[in-house]
Amino acid sequence: MPYTRALLESKITWAIILILVFYIAFVFSEKYARILEIKSELAELEYEIDGLEQDTRLLSEKIDLLSTNLYIEKIAREELDLVKPNEILFKPIKK
């Protein structure tokens, strides 16, 4: 009788251990999947940040360009048809 009781307790112990192992594996697999998902989101956000930083640099360069006298003069001449004193503006006639 003691032998069967020890065998039974041993089987129950192993069953409990096996259930705990499966439970822990299940919990960690969910957490690992969430970690992978977060890493993917992080990579996408870093890519977006790089694009926005490039846009910021381009806009900063454009601001610097817009504040130069040569560029202001170019825009005034080309888009507003302004001229300096004692200059004559020649415009081609469109047919």
WOGIKA-V420932 format. One record per backbone hydrogen bond with DSSP energy under -1.0 kcal/mol. NH is the residue of the N-H (numbers start at 0). CO is the residue of the C=O. If there is no record, write none. Layout:
{{NH:CO} {NH:CO}}
This chain:
{{4:0} {5:1} {6:2} {7:3} {8:4} {9:5} {10:6} {11:7} {12:8} {13:9} {14:10} {15:11} {16:12} {17:13} {18:14} {19:15} {20:16} {21:17} {22:18} {23:19} {24:20} {25:21} {26:22} {27:23} {28:24} {29:25} {30:26} {31:27} {32:28} {33:29} {34:30} {35:31} {36:32} {37:33} {38:34} {39:35} {40:36} {41:37} {42:38} {43:39} {44:40} {45:41} {46:42} {47:43} {48:44} {49:45} {50:46} {51:47} {52:48} {53:49} {54:50} {55:51} {56:52} {57:53} {58:54} {59:55} {60:56} {61:57} {62:58} {63:59} {64:60} {65:61} {66:62} {67:64} {71:67} {72:68} {73:69} {74:70} {75:71} {76:72} {77:73} {78:74} {79:74} {81:75} {86:83}}
